[in-house]
Amino acid sequence: MSLALLFFFFKGLIIGLTIAAPVGPVGVLCVHRTLRYGKLVGVISGLGAAFADLFYGAVAAFGLVAITNLITNSSTAIRLVGGLLFMAIGVHMLRQHPAPATESDDETINRHKPGLLTACFSTFVLTVMNPGTIVAFTVIFATFGINHKANVVDAALLVLGVFIGSAIWWCGLAFCANAMRTYVEKHTQLISKISGTIIVTFGCLSLLSLIVEL
């Protein structure tokens, strides 16, 4: 692989890390799932967000104008659906109860544990439902001097770098959260309440922004 191709790949890697790093509701959800259900569920949840970054990276890198216009024109609907989804997930966390006297904590956790496909797909949808993501990609691509006039190979390596950079961040976040499980396992109920409150707040702010614009 030539130095020019490596340059595009490492640019994508940095962009992926930059996009994924800011703390948001999906990050809170991934940490919560890791602490409650284990490292594998947390990693798979993070990869769902990385696939969403891959999608938006491809839209920006390949100059897919039709998809960009569709996302822009549907921004109100996307923010509405995204806000409602965040609120629904947050309320679900807030309603999680401790294990009954006749049931162990492990039995309760396994009963509510999401499947790996569900964990991945849910974070993919939640990340895609954030219209700010495409704006962030557009701004960062412009900052790095990247445009859709790059050839297909350069663009593909750039997008691959975005995915790997994002995946590195999400996997690292899940591994760090998993390292804390031993210290917080007695406080899973409190963690669910805090995580649920944060995610509901994000959902409310998304819906409030729509009301303000009316």
C-alpha positions as CSV (number, residue, x, y, z in Angstrom):
1,M,0.0,0.0,0.0
2,S,1.4,3.4,-1.0
3,L,2.0,6.2,1.4
4,A,-0.8,8.2,-0.3
5,L,-3.3,5.4,0.4
6,L,-2.1,5.0,4.0
7,F,-2.5,8.8,4.4
8,F,-6.2,8.5,3.5
9,F,-6.7,5.5,5.8
10,F,-5.1,7.3,8.8
11,K,-7.1,10.4,8.0
12,G,-10.3,8.3,8.2
13,L,-9.0,6.7,11.5
14,I,-8.6,10.1,13.1
15,I,-12.0,11.2,11.8
16,G,-13.7,8.0,13.2
17,L,-12.1,8.6,16.6
18,T,-13.1,12.3,16.6
19,I,-16.7,11.5,15.7
20,A,-17.1,8.7,18.2
21,A,-15.4,10.3,21.2
22,P,-17.9,13.0,22.3
23,V,-20.1,11.8,25.1
24,G,-23.7,11.3,24.1
25,P,-26.7,9.2,24.7
26,V,-25.4,6.2,22.7
27,G,-22.2,6.3,24.7
28,V,-24.2,6.3,28.0
29,L,-26.3,3.4,26.6
30,C,-23.2,1.3,25.7
31,V,-21.6,1.9,29.1
32,H,-24.9,0.9,30.8
33,R,-25.2,-2.3,28.8
34,T,-21.6,-3.2,29.5
35,L,-22.0,-2.7,33.2
36,R,-25.3,-4.6,33.3
37,Y,-25.0,-7.3,30.7
38,G,-21.3,-7.7,30.2
39,K,-18.5,-6.8,27.8
40,L,-19.8,-8.6,24.7
41,V,-23.1,-6.8,24.7
42,G,-21.3,-3.5,25.2
43,V,-18.9,-4.1,22.4
44,I,-21.6,-5.2,20.0
45,S,-23.7,-2.2,20.9
46,G,-20.7,0.0,20.2
47,L,-20.1,-1.6,16.8
48,G,-23.7,-0.7,15.9
49,A,-22.7,2.9,16.4
50,A,-19.5,2.3,14.4
51,F,-21.6,0.9,11.5
52,A,-23.7,4.1,11.6
53,D,-20.5,6.2,11.4
54,L,-19.5,4.0,8.5
55,F,-22.8,4.8,6.7
56,Y,-22.4,8.5,7.3
57,G,-18.8,8.5,6.3
58,A,-19.6,6.8,3.0
59,V,-22.3,9.4,2.4
60,A,-19.8,12.2,2.9
61,A,-16.8,10.6,1.2
62,F,-18.6,9.4,-1.9
63,G,-20.7,12.6,-2.2
64,L,-24.0,10.7,-2.2
65,V,-26.1,13.9,-2.7
66,A,-29.4,12.1,-3.0
67,I,-29.0,10.5,0.5
68,T,-27.7,13.7,2.0
69,N,-30.7,15.6,0.6
70,L,-33.0,13.0,1.9
71,I,-31.5,13.2,5.4
72,T,-31.6,17.0,5.4
73,N,-35.2,17.2,4.1
74,S,-36.3,14.6,6.7
75,S,-34.4,16.2,9.6
76,T,-37.6,17.1,11.5
77,A,-38.9,13.6,11.3
78,I,-35.6,12.1,12.2
79,R,-35.2,14.3,15.3
80,L,-38.8,13.4,16.3
81,V,-38.3,9.7,15.9
82,G,-34.9,9.8,17.5
83,G,-36.1,11.8,20.5
84,L,-39.0,9.4,21.1
85,L,-36.7,6.4,20.8
86,F,-34.2,7.9,23.3
87,M,-37.1,8.6,25.7
88,A,-38.5,5.1,25.3
89,I,-35.1,3.5,26.0
90,G,-34.5,5.8,29.0
91,V,-38.0,5.1,30.5
92,H,-37.3,1.4,30.1
93,M,-34.1,1.8,32.1
94,L,-35.9,3.8,34.8
95,R,-38.5,1.1,35.1
96,Q,-36.0,-1.8,35.6
97,H,-36.6,-3.2,39.1
98,P,-34.3,-5.2,41.4
99,A,-34.6,-9.0,41.4
100,P,-37.6,-10.3,43.3
101,A,-36.9,-12.3,46.5
102,T,-37.5,-15.6,44.6
103,E,-35.2,-14.7,41.7
104,S,-31.4,-14.1,41.6
105,D,-29.9,-10.9,40.2
106,D,-28.3,-13.1,37.4
107,E,-31.8,-14.4,36.4
108,T,-33.2,-10.9,36.3
109,I,-30.3,-9.6,34.2
110,N,-30.5,-12.6,31.7
111,R,-34.3,-12.1,31.4
112,H,-33.8,-8.5,30.2
113,K,-30.5,-9.0,28.3
114,P,-30.8,-7.9,24.7
115,G,-29.8,-10.2,21.9
116,L,-26.6,-9.3,20.1
117,L,-28.4,-8.4,16.9
118,T,-30.8,-6.3,18.8
119,A,-27.9,-4.6,20.7
120,C,-26.2,-3.8,17.4
121,F,-29.2,-2.7,15.5
122,S,-30.6,-0.5,18.2
123,T,-27.4,1.6,18.5
124,F,-27.1,1.8,14.7
125,V,-30.6,3.2,14.5
126,L,-30.1,5.6,17.4
127,T,-26.9,6.9,15.9
128,V,-28.4,7.2,12.4
129,M,-31.4,9.1,13.9
130,N,-29.0,11.8,15.0
131,P,-29.1,14.4,12.2
132,G,-26.1,16.2,13.8
133,T,-23.9,13.3,12.8
134,I,-24.0,14.0,9.0
135,V,-23.3,17.7,9.8
136,A,-20.4,16.7,12.0
137,F,-19.0,14.5,9.2
138,T,-19.4,17.3,6.6
139,V,-17.6,19.8,8.9
140,I,-14.8,17.5,9.8
141,F,-14.3,16.4,6.2
142,A,-14.1,20.0,5.1
143,T,-11.6,20.7,8.0
144,F,-9.4,17.9,6.8
145,G,-9.7,19.1,3.2
146,I,-11.5,16.0,2.0
147,N,-14.1,16.2,-0.7
148,H,-16.1,13.7,-2.8
149,K,-13.8,14.2,-5.8
150,A,-11.3,11.7,-4.4
151,N,-11.1,8.5,-6.4
152,V,-13.0,5.4,-5.3
153,V,-10.0,3.6,-3.7
154,D,-9.0,6.7,-1.7
155,A,-12.6,7.2,-0.6
156,A,-13.0,3.5,0.3
157,L,-9.9,3.5,2.5
158,L,-11.0,6.7,4.1
159,V,-14.4,5.2,5.0
160,L,-12.7,2.0,6.2
161,G,-10.5,4.2,8.5
162,V,-13.6,6.0,9.8
163,F,-15.2,2.6,10.7
164,I,-12.0,1.2,12.4
165,G,-11.4,4.5,14.3
166,S,-14.9,4.5,15.6
167,A,-14.8,0.8,16.4
168,I,-11.6,1.3,18.4
169,W,-13.2,4.0,20.5
170,W,-16.4,2.0,21.2
171,C,-14.5,-1.2,22.0
172,G,-12.2,0.7,24.3
173,L,-15.2,2.3,26.0
174,A,-16.8,-1.1,26.5
175,F,-13.5,-2.6,27.9
176,C,-13.0,0.3,30.3
177,A,-16.6,0.0,31.5
178,N,-16.2,-3.8,31.9
179,A,-13.2,-3.2,34.1
180,M,-15.4,-1.3,36.5
181,R,-18.1,-4.0,36.7
182,T,-16.6,-5.6,39.8
183,Y,-16.7,-2.2,41.7
184,V,-20.3,-1.2,40.7
185,E,-22.1,-4.6,40.5
186,K,-23.9,-3.7,43.8
187,H,-25.2,-0.5,42.3
188,T,-26.7,-1.6,39.0
189,Q,-30.1,-0.3,40.0
190,L,-28.7,3.2,40.7
191,I,-26.7,3.0,37.4
192,S,-29.9,2.2,35.5
193,K,-31.6,5.2,37.1
194,I,-28.8,7.6,36.3
195,S,-28.4,6.2,32.7
196,G,-32.1,6.3,32.1
197,T,-32.4,9.9,33.3
198,I,-29.5,11.0,31.1
199,I,-31.0,9.4,28.0
200,V,-34.5,10.7,28.7
201,T,-33.0,14.1,29.0
202,F,-31.4,13.8,25.6
203,G,-34.7,12.7,24.1
204,C,-36.6,15.6,25.7
205,L,-34.0,18.1,24.5
206,S,-34.3,16.7,21.0
207,L,-38.1,17.1,21.1
208,L,-37.8,20.5,22.7
209,S,-35.6,21.8,19.9
210,L,-38.4,20.9,17.5
211,I,-41.0,22.8,19.5
212,V,-38.7,25.9,19.7
213,E,-38.3,25.9,15.9
214,L,-42.1,25.9,15.3
